[in-house]
């Protein structure tokens, strides 16, 4: 399986460097010289990093296959992917969205929904859980509320604080609107 780590922006300078929108939380590990990326569209790749540097808060990449600004311009909008099989399997730090989406969300033995997305945010990540009724609940992805993620058996265990599921429900939102004048 492939994981997108960046999207190429506009060329920078005349030597073939490009700006990239970084989509990984570990750019210092992903964009090192010699790293080869699968590219979408496939006609633009594969690409091998020859240089990586920061210009203020923008990452600039050079590729072995790209010699000048004209070639760099053809990469605009291309997506860079890595093979997840190449990732360190000993990484116990977290999960990727594709590993979590589709897992059952359980409170005890009761299934309360399915994970449909992972929203990453600066403060904390949020799991989007869709209930059997079609409602969407945002669950803080922290150990106190999600103490167990079992990819092998296809579920996450939740210990939500009182009111978490009711707070996000449409009935609660509707009753809250009625009380406002």
Phi, psi and omega in degrees: 000150182250148179236125179285132180243347180194162171232132183281136178257222185275161175294156178228116180077193185252358186262013175093006176287153177228153171277152177225144170272114184281129180239027179228153180271001180227063183298329181294339178266335187268329188248059179255146180308136181099344179289131180254134180248144167280138186240141172241117009285150184300333180296343180269356187219189004288163180237139180245126181294128174253332178206150176216129179207156179260136172241101191059242181251022180247128177277131177248128179242142170246146181237145179302327185277352185244118186260335185212177183298322181298316177293321180299323180300328181290346181271350186308128178087352179293150180253138179255131182235152169242156176279127181291339176294337179279350183284157178292113182288344180277000182290107180263008186289334183176193183231156173268155182304318182296339177281332185269325183297130180100347179289144173290142173258123183238144168243108189066233178265356184271129176278122183252356179161192178232144175287125181246347179193161171237117178260116179270138181220158181300320183282310179196158178276153179235134173269134173267118179247125177262124182283163178302333180278354179098000177286156179244128181240131174267123182244122177302127183271072179235154187300328181293329183259329178238078185286342183219130171239117182242090182297317183300320181262359171078036179209162167239146178257130180248144168233073186288147174293156179306133175090354183301313182285326179287323182301322183268357184285158181293326179299318180294319180295320180293317181291329177292327179288325182296328183282350182268139180239000000 
